[in-house]
């Protein structure tokens, strides 16, 4: 599905009549989804229910002054679980009001349901999943969270356990599709020994930071280095982050979120975008580096700007040159491959050679749903974005002994100036064909990157996480 196409015109957001929770993010992205506003107005609700139209919720996005957990978190642990009390302690440490499934008095307003399935050994035992969720799904509040914790099926000692753990994927992905009002569901496979390395992942998936992420399956392994401590409100304090394509759109949001998390940010963009780049970087006390990422010495220049030490490297710069292959010119193939794939490859290789990625460093690449599902008119773009996934998967084992992680985020339809310039019908299809019935905001991609950049995310590497509202394509 083409969720992202080239263009230069923008659709300025009109905040007049906008739902308050949408305003600030739309102002940031410059693009408004008027259907979501309409669907959440009094008139809209009547029209939508009369005609059976989709009813996208106003997604709650994390704001520093708002509570992380606006309602109780019900946790089902099971006897003999290695997670058990540790999980509850971690959630309470994050500020959650953890309640037990014995609390039959709570019939609405639950912020989250967390199910520990790590002890499930056989398919018959999956009935516990049914028993926990079936009576409680209706108790979830708007924008609630469901998290299921399992064991990686590939590492199961017994065949029956492997089968049952694999079955969780179907259950969680389907439940995610059934949830309403902006609620989401994810499955986290916890490798034995990684129980103490879950905090940053739970912080992301159980709060409004993961507003546009649903139906994802993530694995947390024991980190190579011991889990360190961090400032919970500004976990990237003392770290330097380099973000490419930082002057606008998703890159600008990444700069702002990483700075909010405490990082010193160096934004990179082409010299033609220098004025906008400076505006973004200076507004968060960061540094602007006007540099084309395809330059042969791009990696060395980034390392130099960061005084030889890049704790967080975000390869976000990207372009599209959409044409069916039969009509594609050679330069349209080459430029997309150069910016989207060859540049991140060269820069990563240079940073490794220069030893500019210290222990605990995080590399995050921005791929795309097109790179997973393929898309007519984007053979070049999809090749480059699938290549980015290959980059992450091949570098992960290489970087692991140095305590460095590398992951990819694959956005679906994100409201940026580019998607705002798509033809109406394609844009509407891109927005609605997902479980949340709307496009994401640049901040949704940025929050996912901040999770992977977190000092506590050392157990997550070599993975691809979609920020796509559980788009129906390629999932
Ligand atoms: P955008 O065009 O708004 O921003 C891309 C930025 O990259 C621009 O500031 C541009 O100047 C910069 N850039 C381009 N070539 C560069 C180069 N050679 N050197 C340095 N900077 C360069 O796009 P966006 O929507 O914010 O997308 C950001 C990333 O997300 C891209 O990698 C894109 O492929 C990916 N993505 C976007 C969507 C979406 O729906 N918007 C979906 C999937 C993936």
Boltz pocket constraint, residues with backbone or C-beta under 6 A from the ligand:
constraints:
  - pocket:
      binder: B
      contacts: [[A, 3], [A, 4], [A, 244], [A, 245], [A, 246], [A, 247], [A, 248], [A, 249], [A, 250], [A, 251], [A, 268], [A, 269], [A, 270], [A, 273], [A, 291], [A, 292], [A, 293], [A, 294], [A, 315], [A, 316], [A, 317], [A, 318], [A, 319], [A, 339], [A, 366], [A, 367], [A, 368], [A, 369], [A, 410], [A, 411], [A, 412], [A, 413], [A, 414], [A, 415], [A, 416], [A, 417], [A, 418], [A, 419]]
      max_distance: 6.0
